[in-house]
Amino acid sequence: QVQLVESGGGLVQAGGSLRLSCAASGSIAGINRFAWYRQAPGKQRELVAIITSGNSTSYVDIVKGRFTISRDNAKNTAYLQMNSLTPGDTAVYYCNLRTLFPSDNDYWGQGTQVTVSS
């Protein structure tokens, strides 16, 4: 039922910023989490950041202090603010929604390309 639409990717120079958005098609209620993953060429998809329905956040160490995950429940949307970008951040970024209650589901966005030039 739920569809995730991602936007905000693009090309940016090192030190620049981007904000990714992930809009869910329907109302998100109950216990759930949004997460951002990324996949660089030749690598497996890796977890970048998590935000729960209780607004708790977690980050992979390499992005701490630079990235901020947030959510707007009224808009059914999650965001990833990316500052101080480096070429190492170049990847396809994917939004993930995991619901636990009242139903257990796992949804993925289509991915958005982030390219950071040096």
C-alpha positions in Angstrom: 0.0 0.0 0.0 2.6 2.5 1.0 4.9 4.0 -1.6 8.0 6.0 -0.9 9.0 8.8 -3.3 12.6 10.2 -2.9 13.9 13.5 -4.1 16.7 15.9 -3.6 19.7 14.1 -5.0 22.2 15.7 -7.4 25.7 16.9 -8.0 27.5 19.0 -5.4 31.0 20.1 -4.8 32.9 18.9 -1.7 31.9 20.9 1.3 28.4 21.5 0.0 25.0 20.4 1.2 21.9 18.6 0.0 18.6 17.7 1.6 17.0 14.4 0.6 13.2 13.9 1.1 11.2 10.8 1.4 7.5 11.2 1.1 5.2 8.3 2.0 1.9 7.9 0.1 -0.2 7.4 3.2 -0.5 8.2 6.8 2.1 6.5 9.0 0.8 5.5 12.4 2.0 3.3 15.2 5.5 2.0 15.9 7.7 2.5 12.9 11.1 3.9 11.7 12.4 5.7 8.7 15.9 5.0 7.7 18.3 6.1 5.0 20.7 3.7 3.3 23.3 4.3 0.7 25.0 2.1 -1.9 28.3 3.1 -3.5 29.6 1.3 -6.6 31.1 -2.1 -5.8 29.7 -2.0 -2.2 26.7 -3.4 -0.4 23.9 -1.2 0.8 24.8 0.3 4.2 22.7 1.9 6.8 23.3 5.7 7.2 20.7 7.0 9.7 17.5 6.0 11.5 14.7 7.9 13.0 11.9 6.2 15.0 8.3 7.1 15.5 9.5 8.3 18.9 12.0 10.6 17.2 15.1 8.8 18.4 17.9 8.9 15.9 21.0 6.9 15.2 23.8 7.5 12.7 26.7 5.6 11.2 29.9 7.0 12.6 31.2 8.4 9.4 28.3 10.9 9.0 27.9 11.9 12.7 28.0 15.7 13.0 27.4 16.2 9.3 24.1 14.5 8.5 20.7 15.0 10.3 17.7 12.8 9.9 14.3 14.2 10.7 10.7 13.5 10.0 7.5 15.5 9.6 4.6 13.3 10.6 2.0 15.7 9.3 3.5 15.4 5.8 4.4 11.7 6.2 7.9 12.6 5.1 11.4 11.9 6.2 14.5 14.0 5.4 18.2 13.7 5.4 20.1 16.9 5.7 23.6 16.4 4.4 26.3 19.0 5.2 30.0 19.1 4.6 29.8 16.5 1.9 32.8 14.7 0.7 33.5 12.5 -2.3 33.2 9.5 0.0 29.5 10.3 0.4 28.9 9.6 -3.3 26.3 6.9 -3.6 22.7 6.1 -4.4 20.6 6.9 -1.3 17.6 4.9 -0.5 14.7 5.6 1.9 13.4 2.7 4.0 10.2 2.6 6.1 9.8 -0.3 8.5 6.5 -0.6 10.3 6.0 -2.8 13.3 2.6 -2.0 14.7 -0.2 -2.4 13.8 1.3 -4.3 10.9 4.8 -5.5 10.0 5.9 -4.2 6.7 9.1 -3.0 4.9 9.1 -0.4 2.1 11.8 1.0 -0.1 12.1 4.1 -2.2 13.5 4.0 -5.7 16.8 5.7 -4.8 18.3 9.0 -5.6 21.8 9.7 -6.8 24.2 11.9 -4.7 27.5 12.7 -6.4 30.1 14.8 -4.6 32.9 16.2 -6.7 36.4 17.1 -5.3 
